[in-house]
Amino acid sequence: MNGKLYLVATPIGNLQDMTFRAIETMKNADIIVYEERKEGSRLLRHFGIEKPVESLNEHNETAATFIILDHLKNGKNVAVVSDCGTPVFSDPGQLLVRKAVEQGVTVVPIPGASSLMPALTVSGFSIDQFVYYGWLSPKRPRRITELQQLRKELRTIILMDTPYRLVPLMKDIADVFGTARRVCVAFDLTMPDEKIFHGTAPVLAARFEKEELKGEFVIVIEGKGK
């Protein structure tokens, strides 16, 4: 009989956001799969969990997928955690889930903290409908083209990127969207230095460049015509 595959959401920064169910799932799992050793070990150590571990990341995804599938087919329950947030979402693991479904393995999502919903709710923009675009191209010409396409979008837009690209990205948004479109930047959500910024892209870009902010962020852009 196959084991179960649990996709366990972890805190996006503040470890107090870990749910009781997530902790219990990890304690009861036979094997825990983390993304990177440093972050995975820190999480397990914090909650006093000692289990056999495997790693699944962008460098070993294919090989690790088949190792984990063997554990599942041998009746082992496996809990997958990402460095932060929900496994598979903008993280490795899609191949594992797809293969598990194909082979009749039960996949159980264990929800938890998210940066998207908090960022949307504090934006003040309409969220009846929204578009999650995620990461734009790291190459500026392609990124500008993507932003030009998004400029026509009527729905609220969500963007994410690496911490060091906040200022260049805001400058590009300012160039493409102009001075009229409102933007919200949710910075270091759940952390003690959490900040929520509202304004236009040019104003926020100038502010971020001056303050030299370094941290995780979510950008929410108001839809066209709103």
PyMOL commands that set and color helices and strands:
alter all, ss='L'
color gray80, all
select helices_A, chain A and resi 15-17+20-28+37-46+61-73+94-102+116-123+140-150+163-177+201-211
alter helices_A, ss='H'
color red, helices_A
select strands_A, chain A and resi 5-8+31-34+53-55+78-81+107-110+130-135+156-160+182-187+195-200+217-221
alter strands_A, ss='S'
color yellow, strands_A
deselect
rebuild
show_as cartoon
